[in-house]
Amino acid sequence: MATKRQQKESQKHKQQAATKRIQRPEGDKLEHLRKQIKFISKSSREYDSGDIDEARRIAGHIRALVHDTPKSHSILGQLGGKDIPFCDTAIPREIGAVGSYQGLVGMELSVNPRWGWMPLVFTSKEPIEDWLPFDEWWNAVILDDEQGIVFTRRDIVLAVCNQDGGAHVDPELDEPYVKLEKLKEFAFKFITGNQEIKPRVGAGLGSVRQIGFEVLMTLEKEYPAFLKGKYLRPKPEAVMGPNTTFIGGVQLVDLDDPARNPGLPPTTNPSTP
């Protein structure tokens, strides 16, 4: 004889089986694509105006557009759009580079003293653009301090979205994300006198803003009508204050790394007999 719990489960399955599912028309999928583009564009404008929390919204919209799981289907995946090349604006990691790597953000320094991690789209120069297959783009490392904080585009978007307010607020956070965004311990420390100056913007949220820009650039190429008149990037003078310097792409390189000079013998110590 079935228990009450088994009877409840059986009834639940019957109700689920009885729920008719209707295939979503292509036009409706395209309308949702248009809306997600609009949302990322609006949140990007708000971020660039100083509302850094908008990076959490950007992460949620990126997830809706490109992230697939066994139980959820991305909008671009449903449209067959993940087969397109994706815009990659990351500063390439040098062969033989040592120390931290931040591919999508640079340092904003001012005389206040104040500093923060700013997306590369804030610079006056046109960002580097390459084009990658989706999986290579999504899983490329864009933050690495060589001390345990390593994030791909996928990692940072899902951490912000699933743990830190983009779509959910988890009671527990992954330790690398805590160090990156809550403690802001990524890569560098600035100390004046005996006081450490924490960055006003973390490298994680800055990277999410840049990923949002890459997604818009990708979709502008494939769906230009949906991007017409949409906000993509700021004018540098609108986001960089006076007496402010932007430093991006700085990497320390081991010149003796054999990978940089294939075929050359390693350097020897001249003092060694």
ZADO-1210 file (C-alpha; in nm, 4 decimals, padded with zeros to 6 digits):
<atoms>
<atom x="00.0000" y="00.0000" z="00.0000" code="MET" pos="1"/>
<atom x="00.1369" y="00.3435" z="-00.0979" code="ALA" pos="2"/>
<atom x="00.2318" y="00.5854" z="00.1786" code="THR" pos="3"/>
<atom x="00.0900" y="00.9373" z="00.1919" code="LYS" pos="4"/>
<atom x="00.4225" y="01.0711" z="00.0659" code="ARG" pos="5"/>
<atom x="00.4221" y="00.8317" z="-00.2291" code="GLN" pos="6"/>
<atom x="00.0632" y="00.9274" z="-00.3090" code="GLN" pos="7"/>
<atom x="00.1570" y="01.2976" z="-00.3060" code="LYS" pos="8"/>
<atom x="00.4532" y="01.2346" z="-00.5362" code="GLU" pos="9"/>
<atom x="00.2358" y="01.0327" z="-00.7721" code="SER" pos="10"/>
<atom x="-00.0243" y="01.3119" z="-00.7845" code="GLN" pos="11"/>
<atom x="00.2486" y="01.5680" z="-00.8506" code="LYS" pos="12"/>
<atom x="00.3863" y="01.3669" z="-01.1427" code="HIS" pos="13"/>
<atom x="00.0380" y="01.3283" z="-01.2898" code="LYS" pos="14"/>
<atom x="-00.0182" y="01.7042" z="-01.2731" code="GLN" pos="15"/>
<atom x="00.3167" y="01.7713" z="-01.4386" code="GLN" pos="16"/>
<atom x="00.2417" y="01.5184" z="-01.7108" code="ALA" pos="17"/>
<atom x="-00.0944" y="01.6825" z="-01.7720" code="ALA" pos="18"/>
<atom x="00.0606" y="02.0291" z="-01.8233" code="THR" pos="19"/>
<atom x="00.0726" y="02.0915" z="-02.1934" code="LYS" pos="20"/>
<atom x="00.3898" y="02.2544" z="-02.3274" code="ARG" pos="21"/>
<atom x="00.3667" y="02.4934" z="-02.6230" code="ILE" pos="22"/>
<atom x="00.6614" y="02.5472" z="-02.8553" code="GLN" pos="23"/>
<atom x="00.7755" y="02.9087" z="-02.8503" code="ARG" pos="24"/>
<atom x="00.7657" y="03.0676" z="-03.1989" code="PRO" pos="25"/>
<atom x="01.0866" y="03.2040" z="-03.3499" code="GLU" pos="26"/>
<atom x="00.9493" y="03.5574" z="-03.3525" code="GLY" pos="27"/>
<atom x="00.9015" y="03.5453" z="-02.9761" code="ASP" pos="28"/>
<atom x="01.2610" y="03.4264" z="-02.9272" code="LYS" pos="29"/>
<atom x="01.3851" y="03.7159" z="-03.1375" code="LEU" pos="30"/>
<atom x="01.1762" y="03.9567" z="-02.9308" code="GLU" pos="31"/>
<atom x="01.3418" y="03.8280" z="-02.6135" code="HIS" pos="32"/>
<atom x="01.6813" y="03.8697" z="-02.7789" code="LEU" pos="33"/>
<atom x="01.5936" y="04.2310" z="-02.8573" code="ARG" pos="34"/>
<atom x="01.4880" y="04.2899" z="-02.4959" code="LYS" pos="35"/>
<atom x="01.8078" y="04.1417" z="-02.3505" code="GLN" pos="36"/>
<atom x="02.0141" y="04.3639" z="-02.5812" code="ILE" pos="37"/>
<atom x="01.8148" y="04.6643" z="-02.4593" code="LYS" pos="38"/>
<atom x="01.8656" y="04.5645" z="-02.0951" code="PHE" pos="39"/>
<atom x="02.2442" y="04.5243" z="-02.1310" code="ILE" pos="40"/>
<atom x="02.2686" y="04.8568" z="-02.3129" code="SER" pos="41"/>
<atom x="02.0668" y="05.0400" z="-02.0450" code="LYS" pos="42"/>
<atom x="02.2595" y="04.8828" z="-01.7577" code="SER" pos="43"/>
<atom x="02.5893" y="04.9642" z="-01.9311" code="SER" pos="44"/>
<atom x="02.4907" y="05.3303" z="-01.9505" code="ARG" pos="45"/>
<atom x="02.3977" y="05.3299" z="-01.5799" code="GLU" pos="46"/>
<atom x="02.7238" y="05.1549" z="-01.4875" code="TYR" pos="47"/>
<atom x="02.9237" y="05.4113" z="-01.6828" code="ASP" pos="48"/>
<atom x="02.7351" y="05.6876" z="-01.5007" code="SER" pos="49"/>
<atom x="02.8616" y="05.5525" z="-01.1693" code="GLY" pos="50"/>
<atom x="02.6103" y="05.2855" z="-01.0642" code="ASP" pos="51"/>
<atom x="02.8516" y="04.9914" z="-01.0378" code="ILE" pos="52"/>
<atom x="02.5766" y="04.7601" z="-00.9067" code="ASP" pos="53"/>
<atom x="02.4343" y="04.7521" z="-01.2604" code="GLU" pos="54"/>
<atom x="02.7083" y="04.4976" z="-01.3380" code="ALA" pos="55"/>
<atom x="02.4893" y="04.2459" z="-01.1536" code="ARG" pos="56"/>
<atom x="02.2035" y="04.3083" z="-01.3961" code="ARG" pos="57"/>
<atom x="02.4447" y="04.2807" z="-01.6892" code="ILE" pos="58"/>
<atom x="02.5583" y="03.9403" z="-01.5602" code="ALA" pos="59"/>
<atom x="02.1989" y="03.8173" z="-01.5445" code="GLY" pos="60"/>
<atom x="02.1239" y="03.9266" z="-01.8995" code="HIS" pos="61"/>
<atom x="02.4450" y="03.7683" z="-02.0303" code="ILE" pos="62"/>
<atom x="02.3472" y="03.4423" z="-01.8622" code="ARG" pos="63"/>
<atom x="02.0019" y="03.4524" z="-02.0217" code="ALA" pos="64"/>
<atom x="02.1603" y="03.5075" z="-02.3621" code="LEU" pos="65"/>
<atom x="02.4389" y="03.2476" z="-02.3683" code="VAL" pos="66"/>
<atom x="02.4428" y="03.0041" z="-02.0740" code="HIS" pos="67"/>
<atom x="02.2959" y="02.6570" z="-02.1300" code="ASP" pos="68"/>
<atom x="02.2377" y="02.3809" z="-01.8753" code="THR" pos="69"/>
<atom x="02.0523" y="02.0477" z="-01.9006" code="PRO" pos="70"/>
<atom x="01.7424" y="02.2229" z="-01.7608" code="LYS" pos="71"/>
<atom x="01.7658" y="02.5736" z="-01.9083" code="SER" pos="72"/>
<atom x="01.8231" y="02.6947" z="-02.2612" code="HIS" pos="73"/>
<atom x="01.9880" y="03.0208" z="-02.3608" code="SER" pos="74"/>
<atom x="01.8172" y="03.2571" z="-02.6010" code="ILE" pos="75"/>
<atom x="02.1057" y="03.2500" z="-02.8478" code="LEU" pos="76"/>
<atom x="02.1233" y="02.8719" z="-02.8181" code="GLY" pos="77"/>
<atom x="01.7560" y="02.8449" z="-02.9133" code="GLN" pos="78"/>
<atom x="01.8190" y="03.0712" z="-03.2117" code="LEU" pos="79"/>
<atom x="02.1295" y="02.8798" z="-03.3203" code="GLY" pos="80"/>
<atom x="02.3274" y="03.1964" z="-03.2551" code="GLY" pos="81"/>
<atom x="02.6083" y="03.0489" z="-03.0456" code="LYS" pos="82"/>
<atom x="02.7754" y="02.9290" z="-03.3647" code="ASP" pos="83"/>
<atom x="02.8713" y="03.2872" z="-03.4461" code="ILE" pos="84"/>
<atom x="03.2179" y="03.4291" z="-03.3596" code="PRO" pos="85"/>
<atom x="03.2270" y="03.6238" z="-03.0333" code="PHE" pos="86"/>
<atom x="03.4084" y="03.9530" z="-02.9857" code="CYS" pos="87"/>
<atom x="03.7202" y="03.9188" z="-02.7710" code="ASP" pos="88"/>
<atom x="03.8655" y="04.2448" z="-02.6362" code="THR" pos="89"/>
<atom x="04.0982" y="04.0841" z="-02.3803" code="ALA" pos="90"/>
<atom x="04.4578" y="04.2005" z="-02.3721" code="ILE" pos="91"/>
<atom x="04.6572" y="03.8914" z="-02.4786" code="PRO" pos="92"/>
<atom x="04.8610" y="03.7277" z="-02.2048" code="ARG" pos="93"/>
<atom x="05.2286" y="03.7515" z="-02.2908" code="GLU" pos="94"/>
<atom x="05.4357" y="03.4352" z="-02.3223" code="ILE" pos="95"/>
<atom x="05.6493" y="03.4097" z="-02.0117" code="GLY" pos="96"/>
<atom x="05.4304" y="03.6540" z="-01.8174" code="ALA" pos="97"/>
<atom x="05.4696" y="03.6329" z="-01.4409" code="VAL" pos="98"/>
<atom x="05.2459" y="03.7787" z="-01.1741" code="GLY" pos="99"/>
<atom x="04.8824" y="03.8740" z="-01.2128" code="SER" pos="100"/>
<atom x="04.6838" y="03.8940" z="-01.5356" code="TYR" pos="101"/>
<atom x="04.3732" y="04.1038" z="-01.5874" code="GLN" pos="102"/>
<atom x="04.2571" y="04.0787" z="-01.9462" code="GLY" pos="103"/>
<atom x="03.9461" y="04.2965" z="-01.9504" code="LEU" pos="104"/>
<atom x="04.0224" y="04.5701" z="-01.6977" code="VAL" pos="105"/>
<atom x="04.2910" y="04.8258" z="-01.6271" code="GLY" pos="106"/>
<atom x="04.3779" y="05.0427" z="-01.3284" code="MET" pos="107"/>
<atom x="04.2289" y="05.3874" z="-01.2805" code="GLU" pos="108"/>
<atom x="04.4655" y="05.5979" z="-01.0683" code="LEU" pos="109"/>
<atom x="04.3993" y="05.9459" z="-00.9365" code="SER" pos="110"/>
<atom x="04.5684" y="06.1884" z="-00.7003" code="VAL" pos="111"/>
<atom x="04.2971" y="06.1696" z="-00.4294" code="ASN" pos="112"/>
<atom x="04.4391" y="05.8979" z="-00.3639" code="PRO" pos="113"/>
<atom x="04.1824" y="05.6739" z="-00.5272" code="ARG" pos="114"/>
<atom x="04.1998" y="05.3774" z="-00.7590" code="TRP" pos="115"/>
<atom x="03.9857" y="05.1022" z="-00.9057" code="GLY" pos="116"/>
<atom x="03.9577" y="04.8403" z="-01.1769" code="TRP" pos="117"/>
<atom x="03.7977" y="04.9921" z="-01.4855" code="MET" pos="118"/>
<atom x="03.6735" y="04.8086" z="-01.7972" code="PRO" pos="119"/>
<atom x="03.8905" y="04.8594" z="-02.1037" code="LEU" pos="120"/>
<atom x="03.5972" y="05.0215" z="-02.2827" code="VAL" pos="121"/>
<atom x="03.6671" y="05.3289" z="-02.0647" code="PHE" pos="122"/>
<atom x="03.9980" y="05.3990" z="-02.2383" code="THR" pos="123"/>
<atom x="04.0312" y="05.6530" z="-02.5172" code="SER" pos="124"/>
<atom x="04.1782" y="05.3930" z="-02.7513" code="LYS" pos="125"/>
<atom x="03.9716" y="05.1492" z="-02.9508" code="GLU" pos="126"/>
<atom x="03.9766" y="04.8163" z="-02.7675" code="PRO" pos="127"/>
<atom x="04.1633" y="04.5230" z="-02.9141" code="ILE" pos="128"/>
<atom x="03.9178" y="04.3079" z="-03.1035" code="GLU" pos="129"/>
<atom x="03.9558" y="03.9448" z="-03.1970" code="ASP" pos="130"/>
<atom x="03.6866" y="03.6924" z="-03.2750" code="TRP" pos="131"/>
<atom x="03.6619" y="03.3507" z="-03.1103" code="LEU" pos="132"/>
<atom x="03.4286" y="03.0487" z="-03.1174" code="PRO" pos="133"/>
<atom x="03.1830" y="03.0696" z="-02.8291" code="PHE" pos="134"/>
<atom x="03.3270" y="02.7930" z="-02.6091" code="ASP" pos="135"/>
<atom x="03.6807" y="02.9303" z="-02.6410" code="GLU" pos="136"/>
<atom x="03.5578" y="03.2819" z="-02.5621" code="TRP" pos="137"/>
<atom x="03.3336" y="03.1764" z="-02.2695" code="TRP" pos="138"/>
<atom x="03.5998" y="02.9615" z="-02.1044" code="ASN" pos="139"/>
<atom x="03.9031" y="03.1867" z="-02.1553" code="ALA" pos="140"/>
<atom x="04.0803" y="03.2984" z="-01.8376" code="VAL" pos="141"/>
<atom x="04.0425" y="03.6738" z="-01.7919" code="ILE" pos="142"/>
<atom x="04.1593" y="03.7119" z="-01.4287" code="LEU" pos="143"/>
<atom x="04.4490" y="03.5305" z="-01.2628" code="ASP" pos="144"/>
<atom x="04.6551" y="03.6523" z="-00.9660" code="ASP" pos="145"/>
<atom x="04.8634" y="03.3305" z="-00.9569" code="GLU" pos="146"/>
<atom x="04.7618" y="03.2900" z="-00.5925" code="GLN" pos="147"/>
<atom x="04.4378" y="03.1010" z="-00.6365" code="GLY" pos="148"/>
<atom x="04.2077" y="03.3658" z="-00.7817" code="ILE" pos="149"/>
<atom x="04.1373" y="03.2498" z="-01.1380" code="VAL" pos="150"/>
<atom x="03.8236" y="03.3373" z="-01.3339" code="PHE" pos="151"/>
<atom x="03.7053" y="03.2739" z="-01.6881" code="THR" pos="152"/>
<atom x="03.4280" y="03.4824" z="-01.8410" code="ARG" pos="153"/>
<atom x="03.1897" y="03.2010" z="-01.7507" code="ARG" pos="154"/>
<atom x="03.3146" y="03.1888" z="-01.3913" code="ASP" pos="155"/>
<atom x="03.2746" y="03.5578" z="-01.3163" code="ILE" pos="156"/>
<atom x="02.9374" y="03.5982" z="-01.4899" code="VAL" pos="157"/>
<atom x="02.7875" y="03.2984" z="-01.3087" code="LEU" pos="158"/>
<atom x="02.9426" y="03.3922" z="-00.9726" code="ALA" pos="159"/>
<atom x="02.7922" y="03.7414" z="-00.9878" code="VAL" pos="160"/>
<atom x="02.4627" y="03.6115" z="-01.1222" code="CYS" pos="161"/>
<atom x="02.4114" y="03.2954" z="-00.9156" code="ASN" pos="162"/>
<atom x="02.5722" y="03.3991" z="-00.5858" code="GLN" pos="163"/>
<atom x="02.5849" y="03.7758" z="-00.5530" code="ASP" pos="164"/>
<atom x="02.2582" y="03.9290" z="-00.6620" code="GLY" pos="165"/>
<atom x="02.2441" y="03.8998" z="-01.0400" code="GLY" pos="166"/>
<atom x="01.9652" y="03.6442" z="-01.0043" code="ALA" pos="167"/>
<atom x="02.0220" y="03.4819" z="-00.6622" code="HIS" pos="168"/>
<atom x="02.1779" y="03.5719" z="-00.3290" code="VAL" pos="169"/>
<atom x="02.3439" y="03.2636" z="-00.1841" code="ASP" pos="170"/>
<atom x="02.4030" y="03.2245" z="00.1921" code="PRO" pos="171"/>
<atom x="02.7569" y="03.1121" z="00.1109" code="GLU" pos="172"/>
<atom x="03.0052" y="03.2459" z="-00.1438" code="LEU" pos="173"/>
<atom x="03.2994" y="03.0789" z="-00.3147" code="ASP" pos="174"/>
<atom x="03.6223" y="03.1843" z="-00.1448" code="GLU" pos="175"/>
<atom x="03.7964" y="03.3113" z="-00.4639" code="PRO" pos="176"/>
<atom x="03.4976" y="03.5387" z="-00.5316" code="TYR" pos="177"/>
<atom x="03.5073" y="03.6721" z="-00.1744" code="VAL" pos="178"/>
<atom x="03.8752" y="03.7604" z="-00.2157" code="LYS" pos="179"/>
<atom x="03.8104" y="03.9153" z="-00.5558" code="LEU" pos="180"/>
<atom x="03.5010" y="04.1267" z="-00.4892" code="GLU" pos="181"/>
<atom x="03.4304" y="04.1460" z="-00.1168" code="LYS" pos="182"/>
<atom x="03.7823" y="04.1792" z="00.0221" code="LEU" pos="183"/>
<atom x="03.9175" y="04.3225" z="-00.3046" code="LYS" pos="184"/>
<atom x="04.2474" y="04.1412" z="-00.2620" code="GLU" pos="185"/>
<atom x="04.3160" y="04.0773" z="-00.6300" code="PHE" pos="186"/>
<atom x="04.6683" y="04.1376" z="-00.7612" code="ALA" pos="187"/>
<atom x="04.7799" y="04.4707" z="-00.6146" code="PHE" pos="188"/>
<atom x="04.7860" y="04.6609" z="-00.2867" code="LYS" pos="189"/>
<atom x="04.8179" y="05.0378" z="-00.2651" code="PHE" pos="190"/>
<atom x="04.9469" y="05.1679" z="00.0666" code="ILE" pos="191"/>
<atom x="04.9833" y="05.5320" z="00.1637" code="THR" pos="192"/>
<atom x="05.1421" y="05.5910" z="00.5010" code="GLY" pos="193"/>
<atom x="05.0200" y="05.2987" z="00.7074" code="ASN" pos="194"/>
<atom x="04.6829" y="05.2773" z="00.5340" code="GLN" pos="195"/>
<atom x="04.5872" y="05.0377" z="00.2574" code="GLU" pos="196"/>
<atom x="04.3679" y="05.1948" z="-00.0097" code="ILE" pos="197"/>
<atom x="04.1154" y="04.9419" z="-00.1399" code="LYS" pos="198"/>
<atom x="03.9980" y="04.9733" z="-00.5017" code="PRO" pos="199"/>
<atom x="03.6646" y="05.1488" z="-00.5321" code="ARG" pos="200"/>
<atom x="03.5640" y="04.9035" z="-00.8065" code="VAL" pos="201"/>
<atom x="03.6614" y="04.5370" z="-00.8017" code="GLY" pos="202"/>
<atom x="03.8159" y="04.3568" z="-01.0973" code="ALA" pos="203"/>
<atom x="03.5195" y="04.1186" z="-01.1140" code="GLY" pos="204"/>
<atom x="03.2409" y="04.3716" z="-01.1710" code="LEU" pos="205"/>
<atom x="03.4638" y="04.5729" z="-01.4025" code="GLY" pos="206"/>
<atom x="03.5197" y="04.2590" z="-01.6096" code="SER" pos="207"/>
<atom x="03.1444" y="04.1906" z="-01.6252" code="VAL" pos="208"/>
<atom x="03.0889" y="04.5382" z="-01.7723" code="ARG" pos="209"/>
<atom x="03.3506" y="04.4636" z="-02.0383" code="GLN" pos="210"/>
<atom x="03.1958" y="04.1241" z="-02.1159" code="ILE" pos="211"/>
<atom x="02.8632" y="04.3008" z="-02.1644" code="GLY" pos="212"/>
<atom x="03.0325" y="04.5283" z="-02.4174" code="PHE" pos="213"/>
<atom x="03.1759" y="04.2246" z="-02.5992" code="GLU" pos="214"/>
<atom x="02.8313" y="04.0646" z="-02.6173" code="VAL" pos="215"/>
<atom x="02.6807" y="04.3817" z="-02.7642" code="LEU" pos="216"/>
<atom x="02.9625" y="04.4063" z="-03.0202" code="MET" pos="217"/>
<atom x="02.9040" y="04.0422" z="-03.1137" code="THR" pos="218"/>
<atom x="02.5313" y="04.0921" z="-03.1610" code="LEU" pos="219"/>
<atom x="02.5754" y="04.4213" z="-03.3462" code="GLU" pos="220"/>
<atom x="02.7525" y="04.2230" z="-03.6169" code="LYS" pos="221"/>
<atom x="02.4795" y="03.9576" z="-03.6381" code="GLU" pos="222"/>
<atom x="02.1650" y="04.1565" z="-03.5511" code="TYR" pos="223"/>
<atom x="02.2451" y="04.5194" z="-03.6475" code="PRO" pos="224"/>
<atom x="01.8794" y="04.6295" z="-03.6430" code="ALA" pos="225"/>
<atom x="01.8514" y="04.5395" z="-03.2738" code="PHE" pos="226"/>
<atom x="02.1594" y="04.7509" z="-03.1874" code="LEU" pos="227"/>
<atom x="02.0632" y="05.0573" z="-03.3865" code="LYS" pos="228"/>
<atom x="02.0765" y="05.3591" z="-03.1574" code="GLY" pos="229"/>
<atom x="02.1734" y="05.1507" z="-02.8544" code="LYS" pos="230"/>
<atom x="02.4356" y="05.2649" z="-02.6044" code="TYR" pos="231"/>
<atom x="02.7639" y="05.0728" z="-02.6412" code="LEU" pos="232"/>
<atom x="03.0467" y="05.2713" z="-02.4836" code="ARG" pos="233"/>
<atom x="03.1110" y="05.6006" z="-02.3075" code="PRO" pos="234"/>
<atom x="03.3173" y="05.8928" z="-02.4180" code="LYS" pos="235"/>
<atom x="03.6395" y="05.8678" z="-02.2124" code="PRO" pos="236"/>
<atom x="03.6062" y="06.2232" z="-02.0838" code="GLU" pos="237"/>
<atom x="03.2635" y="06.1331" z="-01.9431" code="ALA" pos="238"/>
<atom x="03.3944" y="05.8569" z="-01.7152" code="VAL" pos="239"/>
<atom x="03.7552" y="05.9539" z="-01.6367" code="MET" pos="240"/>
<atom x="03.7838" y="06.2407" z="-01.3920" code="GLY" pos="241"/>
<atom x="04.0503" y="06.5124" z="-01.3939" code="PRO" pos="242"/>
<atom x="04.3988" y="06.4137" z="-01.2787" code="ASN" pos="243"/>
<atom x="04.3151" y="06.0520" z="-01.3546" code="THR" pos="244"/>
<atom x="04.5362" y="05.8017" z="-01.5345" code="THR" pos="245"/>
<atom x="04.4243" y="05.4733" z="-01.6895" code="PHE" pos="246"/>
<atom x="04.6786" y="05.1905" z="-01.7024" code="ILE" pos="247"/>
<atom x="04.5902" y="04.8752" z="-01.8910" code="GLY" pos="248"/>
<atom x="04.7834" y="04.5787" z="-02.0216" code="GLY" pos="249"/>
<atom x="05.0826" y="04.5981" z="-01.7871" code="VAL" pos="250"/>
<atom x="05.2447" y="04.2539" z="-01.7533" code="GLN" pos="251"/>
<atom x="05.5729" y="04.1426" z="-01.6012" code="LEU" pos="252"/>
<atom x="05.7619" y="03.9052" z="-01.8310" code="VAL" pos="253"/>
<atom x="06.0371" y="03.6535" z="-01.7648" code="ASP" pos="254"/>
<atom x="06.2694" y="03.7195" z="-02.0603" code="LEU" pos="255"/>
<atom x="06.4536" y="03.3933" z="-01.9948" code="ASP" pos="256"/>
<atom x="06.1406" y="03.1825" z="-02.0330" code="ASP" pos="257"/>
<atom x="06.2293" y="02.9204" z="-02.3009" code="PRO" pos="258"/>
<atom x="05.8811" y="02.9562" z="-02.4463" code="ALA" pos="259"/>
<atom x="05.9671" y="03.3132" z="-02.5538" code="ARG" pos="260"/>
<atom x="06.2954" y="03.2111" z="-02.7183" code="ASN" pos="261"/>
<atom x="06.2616" y="02.8592" z="-02.8533" code="PRO" pos="262"/>
<atom x="06.5973" y="02.7084" z="-02.9522" code="GLY" pos="263"/>
<atom x="06.8039" y="02.9382" z="-02.7299" code="LEU" pos="264"/>
<atom x="06.9968" y="02.7905" z="-02.4376" code="PRO" pos="265"/>
<atom x="06.8875" y="02.8982" z="-02.0886" code="PRO" pos="266"/>
<atom x="07.0754" y="03.1873" z="-01.9320" code="THR" pos="267"/>
<atom x="07.3654" y="03.0804" z="-01.7123" code="THR" pos="268"/>
<atom x="07.5068" y="03.2642" z="-01.4143" code="ASN" pos="269"/>
<atom x="07.8375" y="03.4194" z="-01.5317" code="PRO" pos="270"/>
<atom x="07.9755" y="03.4000" z="-01.1765" code="SER" pos="271"/>
<atom x="07.9460" y="03.0220" z="-01.1793" code="THR" pos="272"/>
<atom x="08.2861" y="02.8613" z="-01.2644" code="PRO" pos="273"/>
</atoms>
